[in-house]
Amino acid sequence: MAIKVSMHNWMRPEPIERTIERLGRLGYDGIEISGEPGLYDVDHVRRLLEEHQVECWGAVTLMMGARDLCHEDRYMRIGSVEYVKDCLTLVSRLGGKIVTVVPSTVGKITPMGSPADEWRWCVESLRECQAHAETVGVRIGLEPLNRFETYFLNRCEQALALCEAVGGNMGVSLDTFHMNIEEADLIEAIHQTGDRLVDFHVADNNRMPPGHGALDWSAIVRALQTIGYQGHMTAEFVASPDRSAVSDREIGDASEAGGGPGMEKFLRDHSTGAVPEVYYDRYAQQSIDHLRAALAESASTV
C-alpha cells in the first residue's frame, strides 16, 4: 500500500464541513480528526467523508486542561483514560485506524512526582487505553513532543520503551518538527522505530508547511519506505503570528480563533492564533503539493 497524505484539523477551529470540503478539494486522502469526540455527530461526519471522498485515518488527542495520563491525582488520570477511550471509540465509528496519544498535558513542563512514579502512573493509564483500543480495533501511537511542550516523552527511544512496558500492539507516532529538535538523527530515528511506527506527522523544521524550511523530504520519504511504513503522512503545519515590519502574513490573536478558553490556551501553547482562511488554504495546498512531489520522486527512483 502506498503512503497516503492526511491533515489535522486542530490548527484552525472551524466547522467540520468546511474542513472536509477543503481536504477533498485539495486532493487529501484523509483526515486525522481533532480528539474532541463531543464536537462531532458521527453519522454526519461519515456522510461528509463519503461525499468528499476523504477517509478518516485517525485522531490525535488534544491534551489540554485536565487531560493528563501521568497526573499525580488518580482521579485526573481516570478522567484522562476515559477521554482517550472516547477518542478511540470515535475513530472506530468513523472507520479510522489509529489514535495518536500524547500522554501528558501539552505545556506541562514541571514534574509532579519522581520519574519512577510518573512512569508507573502512565503505564497503568495506557494499559487501560490499550485494552479498549484492542476492543474497538484501533491502534495507539505514542507521540514524543519537544522539551518546551513536555518533559515526559521527547524521543523515539523513550516512546519505544513505554510501548514495551504497556504491551500489546501499541506503537509510536513521530513528528518531524519535534524530531528535528530532540533526535540526534531524524532519519535514524525513523529506522529505529521501524514497524512500531503507527503515524507520521509532518511540518518543516520551523513548523511551517513542508518546503518552507530545511528538512530533506525526499530523504524522509525514502526512510519511511525503507521501513515499510504503510500509513499516512499527516500535515500539521502551525503558522505563527508575525507582528514585525517584515511580516508577510496577518494572524489574529488566539482569542479571536473561537473554540473556547481551552482551545485558546492550546493555540497559544503552540505559538499560533486565528489563522485567516486564505493563509490556511494556501498552507494546506503547499503541504500536499510538496509531499506529493516527494512521494512521486521516491517512486520514480525505485
N, C-alpha and C positions, 0 to 999 in steps of 0.2 A: 504494500500500500504506500502510495506517495505521501510525503509530508504535506499537510494542508495548512491553511492560514486562517486564523480566527482573530478576534479582537475583544478586549474587555470593554465594559461599558460604565465602569465606576468613575472614569476620569471626567465625565461631564454629566451631571444629573439632568435627565431629560426623559420624556415619555418613551417607554419601550417600543412603541410603534415607530417613532422616529429613528431610534437606534437600529432596529432590524431592517427598516426600509433602506437606510444608508448602507448597511453591510451588504444587502442584496444588490443594490445598485452598483456598488464598487467592486463586486465580484468576490467578496469574502466567502469562505466555505462555512464558517461557523462563528458562534459567539461563546465567550466564556463569561457567563452572566454574573452580575454582582450578587454576592451572597446575602441577599435580603429577601428571604422567602415570603415574608409578609407583604411585600410590594406587588407580587405577581399573581394574576389569575392564570393558573397553569393551562387551562383549556384555551384561553385567549392567546397566550404566548405560543402555544403549539400551532394554532391556526396561522399566526403571523409568520412563524418559521416556515411553515409549508408554503404559504403564499409567496414569500420572497426567496424560497429555495435556499434557506440558511439552516444549518443544523445546530443543535446545542451540543457543543463539545464538552462543556462542563461549567464549573463555577469556581470563584475564588472567595474565601471567607474574608469579610471586612471586619478586621479585629480592632474595633474601636469601643469606647465606653467601658462596659463591664465585661467584655469578652476577653477571656484570658485563661488558657488551659493549664497554666502553671502559676496561678494566683495562690497566695498564702491562705486565702479564705476558701474553705472547702465548698461552701455554697456558691461562691463565684465560679468555681470550677464546674460544679454540677450544672449551673445555668449555661456555661460556655459549651459543655458537652452537648447539651440539648440543642443549642444553636447550630453546632456543626452537624448534628444528626438531621436537623431540619434542612440544612443546605444539601446534604446527601440525598434526602428524600425528594427535594425539588428537582435535582439533576436527574434522578432516576425517572421521575414522572415526565420529564422533558426529553427522555431518550438519550441523555448525555452519558459520558463515560468516566469523567474524573472530577474530583474536587481538590483544588489546591488549598492547603491549610497552612496558615501562618499561626504557630502555636500560641504566641503571646501578643499582647496589645501593641499595635504599632505606635511608636513614640514612647513606650515604656523603656527607660534606659537605666533604672535603678533596681537592683535585685531585691527580692522580698524574703529570701531565705538563703541557705547555703547552696552551693552548686549541687550537692547530693540530694537535698530536699526538693529543689526545683525540678531536677531531672526526674525524680520519683513521682512528683505530682503530675508532671507532663506525661510520663509513660502510662500512669494509671488512667488519665483522662483519654489519651489517644487509644488505649486498648478498648475502651467503651465505644469510641468513634469507629474504630476498625471493625468491631463486631457488627455494628449497624451497616457499615459500608459493604461488608460481605453479604449481609441480608438483602440489601437493595441492589447489589450488583454494580457498585461504583467504586473506583479505585482512588485512594487518597494519595496525594503527593505533598510532602512537607517542603515548604519554601524557606530557604535561608534569606534573610534580609541583611542590609549593610548595618554596620555598627552604630550609625546615627539614628536608626529606626528601632533597633532592638539589640540587647546584649545577649539574648538567649541562643539564637541559632543564626550563624553568619556564613558558614562554609559548607560545601557539599559533604565533606568528611564527617562533620557533626551530624548532618541530616541523615547520612547513611547509618551512623551509629545509633541514632534514635530509632530509625526503621528497624534495625536488628533487635533493639530492646523491646519494641512493641510487638513485632512478629507479623505473620500474615503476608499479604502481598503489598503492604504499604511501601510507597516509593518516594521519590524526590522530585520536586518541581524546581527547575533552575530559571534564573532571571539574569539576562546579560548585564543589565545595569548594576545589580548588586554584585554579580560575579566580578565585574571589572574593578570593583573597589576591594573586594575581600579575597579573591582567589589569586594565588601566586601565578597560575597559568590557566586562563579561561578555557582553552581548548583541552588541556589535560584534565580539567575538572569534568568536562563532558565525558571524556573517555573513562574517568574514574567512576562516574555514576552508572554508565553502561545501561544494562537492561532494567535498572531501578528507575530510569528516567520516565516520569509519568506525564510531565507537561513542561513546556518551554516558553517562557515569557521573553518578549523582545522589545528592547529600546536601545538606542545608542548609548555611548559612554556618558553623554550629557543628558540622558533620559528623554531626548527628543526622538523623532521617528528614525528608523534605520536609514543610514545615509547622511544624517546630519552631523555625524561625529567621526570617530577614529576607528571604530571596530571593523574587522575584516569579516564581512558577512559571507563571502564565498568560503572562507576557512571554517566558519561556524557551521554552515550547511554541510560541508564535507564531513565534519566531525560527527554531526547528527546522523548522517547517512552511514558512516563507518560503524557506529554502534547499533545500527538497525532501528533507529527511532522511527516509529510509525504513527506518531500523534500529530498535534498541531503546533505551529509556531503562533503564539498569541501576542498580537501587538498591544503594547502597554506604554505608549508614549505619555509623558507628563510634561505639559508645556508650562514653564514657569513665568510668572509676571516679570516684565522688564520695564521699569519706570525711568530708565536712563534716557539721555538725549539721543542715543543711537538706536533706540528701540525700533524694531520693525513689526511689533505686534502690540495690541492693547488687550490685556486680560484683566477682567474686573476682580475685585476683592472676593474672597471666598464667601463672604456674607451675601453676595449677590447671586450665588450659584443655585440656591434653593436646596431642598433636601433636608432641612432642619439643622439644629445645632450640632448633632453628631457628625453629619456629613461635612458641615462647615469646618469642624476641627480636623476631620480626616483629610480634607483637601489642604488645609494649612500645614498639617504634618507632612504632606507630600509636596510642599512648596508650589502649589498651584492654586487656581481660583476659578472664576467664572470665565470659561473659555468660549468666546463667541463661535457661533456655528460655522462661520466662514473659515476660521482657522482650523476648527475641529475637522471639517470636511477635507480641508487641504492636507492636514497631517494624516488623516486616515487613508487618503488616496496615496500619498507619498510612501506610507508604510507598506501597503500591499504592492505597490509598483516595485519598490526596492527588493522586497522579499521574493516576489515572483521572478525578478531578474536573477537573483542569486540562486534560486532553485533551478531555473532554466539553464543557467551557466553550468551548474554542477551536473545536471542531467546530460548536457551535451558532451561532457568530458568522460562520462562513464564508458 
